[in-house]
Amino acid sequence: MVPWMRSLWRLLPDEDGPTAVEYAVMLALIITFCLAAIGAIGVNTNGNFESLSSRLSSS
């Protein structure tokens, strides 16, 4: 049998590939959640600073 084919047959029952894909999907979801949370916090903080700035300038 050809050596590369032997390697392929050894890889088929190996479950490291699907596990790596699952970790990559989880990492992508975590990064997406973090970016959304940071964006929401940034918008809220920006609104608070603008409100505070307008209050300080009017006094």
C-alpha distance (Angstrom), angle and dihedral (degrees) to the residues before:
residue distance angle dihedral
M1 . . .
V2 3.79 . .
P3 3.86 112.4 .
W4 3.81 95.0 -126.1
M5 3.78 89.9 51.7
R6 3.81 90.6 53.4
S7 3.79 88.8 53.2
L8 3.80 90.5 50.3
W9 3.80 92.2 51.6
R10 3.83 89.7 50.6
L11 3.80 91.5 52.0
L12 3.79 96.3 51.9
P13 3.83 97.3 75.5
D14 3.81 90.8 39.2
E15 3.82 111.6 106.0
D16 3.79 98.5 -164.6
G17 3.80 92.3 98.5
P18 3.82 97.4 57.3
T19 3.79 90.2 42.8
A20 3.80 90.6 54.6
V21 3.80 90.1 49.8
E22 3.81 91.1 50.7
Y23 3.81 90.6 51.4
A24 3.80 90.5 48.7
V25 3.81 91.4 52.0
M26 3.82 91.4 48.3
L27 3.81 90.6 48.8
A28 3.81 91.0 50.4
L29 3.81 90.9 51.2
I30 3.80 92.2 48.0
I31 3.81 91.8 49.2
T32 3.81 91.1 48.2
F33 3.81 91.3 50.3
C34 3.82 92.0 47.9
L35 3.81 92.9 49.6
A36 3.80 91.4 49.3
A37 3.81 91.5 48.5
I38 3.80 92.7 47.8
G39 3.80 90.1 48.8
A40 3.80 92.4 50.9
I41 3.80 92.6 46.9
G42 3.81 90.3 47.8
V43 3.80 93.2 53.1
N44 3.81 91.4 47.3
T45 3.81 92.6 47.4
N46 3.79 91.7 47.4
G47 3.82 90.1 53.3
N48 3.80 90.9 50.2
F49 3.81 92.4 50.4
E50 3.81 92.1 48.1
S51 3.80 90.6 50.2
L52 3.79 91.6 48.5
S53 3.80 91.3 46.7
S54 3.79 92.6 52.3
R55 3.81 91.3 48.2
L56 3.80 91.9 50.4
S57 3.79 94.1 47.3
S58 3.80 92.5 49.8
S59 3.81 93.8 52.3
